[in-house]
Amino acid sequence: MEKTLLIIICILFLGCPFKNDRLGEFYIFNNSSERIYFQGSNTEYLTSSIYLYPELFIESKSRGDKVPVYEDEKNYRFIFFIWKESTIKRYSWKEIQQNNIYDKKYSLTLDDFRKMNWIIVYE
């Protein structure tokens, strides 16, 4: 679980997990009836540089790991793509990238996180 958290931090925020000045931490809850996969991005569209990491998933009706947000990320726009397991099985990763296929996209600022009480709920 710690390895997953470390990978998430580095991939999602392109930063070092050994930073100081933590502003908060968020969770992604999966309230759907199937496993979901998620990936962070620095663009609003899927590109060939975005990969699906099979270890970044959240089981149905459960919560993912805490993901910290640091001071130097306070002006970021945090973008997350979420795919249901059925979507991943239906399309190749190449089709997903080329056709910008995803089940949900979140584009959030630090203020958005605060308003959401640091919780993203996928339903």
PEHUNOR-V851493 format. One record per pair of residues at least 12 apart in sequence whose C-alpha atoms are under 7 Angstrom apart, sorted by sequence separation. I is the first residue (numbers start at 0). J is the second residue. If there is no record, write none. Layout:
<<I,J> <I,J>>
This chain:
<<38,51> <37,55> <36,55> <37,56> <82,101> <83,102> <36,56> <81,101> <82,102> <35,56> <36,57> <80,101> <81,102> <82,103> <34,56> <35,57> <81,103> <34,57> <35,58> <80,103> <81,104> <34,58> <80,104> <33,58> <34,59> <79,104> <80,105> <33,59> <79,105> <32,59> <78,105> <79,106> <11,39> <29,57> <31,59> <32,60> <78,106> <10,39> <11,40> <29,58> <30,59> <31,60> <77,106> <78,107> <29,59> <30,60> <76,106> <77,107> <29,60> <30,61> <76,107> <77,108> <29,61> <76,108> <28,61> <29,62> <75,108> <28,62> <27,62> <28,63> <43,78> <26,62> <27,63> <73,109> <26,63> <41,78> <26,64> <40,78> <26,65> <39,78> <40,79> <25,65> <26,66> <39,79> <24,65> <25,66> <38,79> <39,80> <24,66> <25,67> <37,79> <38,80> <24,67> <37,80> <38,81> <23,67> <24,68> <37,81> <23,68> <36,81> <37,82> <21,67> <22,68> <35,81> <36,82> <21,68> <22,69> <35,82> <36,83> <21,69> <22,70> <35,83> <36,84> <20,69> <21,70> <34,83> <35,84> <47,96> <20,70> <33,83> <34,84> <46,96> <33,84> <45,96> <45,99> <44,99> <8,66> <4,64> <4,66> <30,120> <31,121> <26,117> <27,118> <28,119> <29,120> <30,121> <31,122> <25,117> <26,118> <27,119> <28,120> <29,121> <30,122> <24,117> <25,118> <26,119> <27,120> <28,121> <29,122>>
